[in-house]
Each structure stands twice: as C-alpha cells, then as structure tokens.
Amino acid sequence: MKTTLIVILLCLGGFLNAQQQSIFHPDKMLHFGAGYMVGSIATSIADVKGAKNPQAWGILSTLTVAVGKEVYDYSTGKGTPEMMDWWVTMVGGTLGTIVVTIPIDTYKPPFSSKKPISF
C-alpha cells in the first residue's frame, strides 16, 4: 500500500509544464519542507494520543494546510497560488508521515514495564 501511494504521488508530481517552476526551485523546497514537518508532527501527535490510524491524521493535516495555504494566497493576493505548490506540499507530508510511521510500526520495546524483573 505504501509503495503504491509513493509511486502514484511521484508520477502525479512529475507533470510539469514549461510555465511552472522546477520542483527544485527554493519555493518548492520550502513547500516540501513545510509539508514534511506537518505530516510528521501530526502523525507523531496522533500516535502519542492513541489514534487508531495516525497516518490518516498526518495526511489529512497536510492536506488541510496545503489547501489552506493556496486558498489564502488566492483570496488575499499576497502570494501566487499554484497547483504545483499543493502537490509538493502533499508529497512532503506523505513522506514525513511514512518516515515517522516506520519506527511506529517496527519498534518493539526490549522488555515490558508491566512485568517485574526478577533476579
């Protein structure tokens, strides 16, 4: 599932036309970093709070922030709303969610604190 999601996002994120900025433009890198931070932080908080699916919280939080930023740019005129900004933010948030999820899914504590240690 994760591999499929990564492949879809990378394929869809690759559609650049000549008028759009490169994905390596500093503005796009800021969008990627912001998305990564939102996705990873939201996933971590949801996991600590005991959410059933912390990954969904990470993706939905990133989606909310990415769309909100582009709506803000459009409505205030203080920025340039671009679809590519939205995509790059979502790719960053998805990768942040996946990277934070790897330790969550694979970590096994060395011992349980519920059992007393006997010597």
C-alpha positions as CSV (number, residue, x, y, z in Angstrom):
1,M,0.0,0.0,0.0
2,K,2.7,2.4,1.0
3,T,4.7,1.7,-2.2
4,T,1.7,2.2,-4.4
5,L,1.0,5.5,-2.7
6,I,4.6,6.7,-3.2
7,V,4.6,5.7,-6.9
8,I,1.3,7.5,-7.5
9,L,2.4,10.7,-5.8
10,L,5.7,10.6,-7.7
11,C,4.0,10.1,-11.0
12,L,1.5,12.8,-10.5
13,G,4.1,15.2,-9.1
14,G,6.1,14.8,-12.3
15,F,3.7,16.6,-14.5
16,L,5.4,19.9,-15.0
17,N,4.8,22.2,-17.9
18,A,7.2,24.9,-19.3
19,Q,5.5,27.7,-17.4
20,Q,5.8,26.2,-13.9
21,Q,8.9,26.4,-11.8
22,S,11.2,23.4,-11.4
23,I,10.5,21.1,-8.5
24,F,13.9,22.1,-7.2
25,H,13.1,25.8,-7.0
26,P,13.6,27.2,-3.5
27,D,9.9,28.0,-3.1
28,K,9.0,24.4,-3.9
29,M,11.6,23.1,-1.5
30,L,10.0,25.3,1.3
31,H,6.6,23.8,0.4
32,F,8.1,20.3,0.6
33,G,9.8,21.0,4.0
34,A,6.6,22.5,5.4
35,G,4.6,19.5,4.3
36,Y,7.2,17.1,5.7
37,M,7.0,18.9,9.1
38,V,3.2,19.0,9.2
39,G,2.9,15.3,8.2
40,S,5.5,14.0,10.6
41,I,4.4,16.1,13.6
42,A,0.7,15.4,13.1
43,T,1.4,11.6,12.8
44,S,3.6,11.7,15.9
45,I,1.0,13.5,18.0
46,A,-1.8,11.3,16.8
47,D,0.2,8.2,17.7
48,V,1.0,9.6,21.2
49,K,-2.6,10.4,21.7
50,G,-3.6,6.8,20.8
51,A,-5.3,7.4,17.5
52,K,-6.3,4.3,15.6
53,N,-4.8,5.4,12.3
54,P,-2.1,8.1,12.9
55,Q,-1.1,8.0,9.3
56,A,-4.5,9.3,8.2
57,W,-4.1,12.2,10.7
58,G,-0.8,13.1,9.1
59,I,-2.1,13.0,5.6
60,L,-5.3,14.9,6.4
61,S,-3.4,17.6,8.4
62,T,-1.0,18.1,5.4
63,L,-4.0,18.3,3.0
64,T,-5.7,20.9,5.2
65,V,-2.5,23.0,5.5
66,A,-1.7,22.7,1.8
67,V,-5.1,23.7,0.5
68,G,-5.5,26.4,3.2
69,K,-2.2,28.0,2.1
70,E,-3.3,28.1,-1.6
71,V,-6.7,29.4,-0.7
72,Y,-5.0,32.1,1.5
73,D,-2.7,33.0,-1.4
74,Y,-5.7,33.3,-3.8
75,S,-8.0,35.2,-1.5
76,T,-5.5,37.7,-0.2
77,G,-3.4,38.2,-3.3
78,K,-0.3,38.1,-1.1
79,G,1.1,35.0,-2.9
80,T,0.8,33.1,-6.1
81,P,-1.5,30.1,-5.8
82,E,-0.1,27.2,-7.9
83,M,-1.2,23.6,-8.2
84,M,2.4,22.5,-8.1
85,D,2.8,24.1,-4.6
86,W,-0.1,22.0,-3.4
87,W,1.4,18.8,-4.9
88,V,4.9,19.4,-3.5
89,T,3.4,20.1,0.0
90,M,1.4,16.9,-0.2
91,V,4.5,14.8,-1.3
92,G,6.5,16.2,1.6
93,G,3.7,15.5,4.1
94,T,3.2,12.0,2.8
95,L,6.9,11.2,3.0
96,G,7.0,12.8,6.5
97,T,4.1,10.6,7.6
98,I,5.7,7.4,6.1
99,V,9.1,8.1,7.7
100,V,7.6,8.7,11.1
101,T,5.4,5.6,10.7
102,I,8.4,3.3,10.1
103,P,9.6,3.4,13.7
104,I,6.0,3.3,15.0
105,D,5.2,0.0,13.1
106,T,8.5,-1.7,13.7
107,Y,9.6,-0.7,17.2
108,K,9.4,-3.4,19.8
109,P,10.4,-2.4,23.4
110,P,13.2,-4.6,24.8
111,F,11.1,-5.5,27.8
112,S,7.7,-4.7,29.1
113,S,7.5,-2.5,32.2
114,K,4.3,-4.3,33.3
115,K,6.3,-7.5,34.2
116,P,8.5,-7.3,37.3
117,I,12.2,-8.0,36.7
118,S,13.3,-11.0,38.9
119,F,16.9,-11.6,39.8
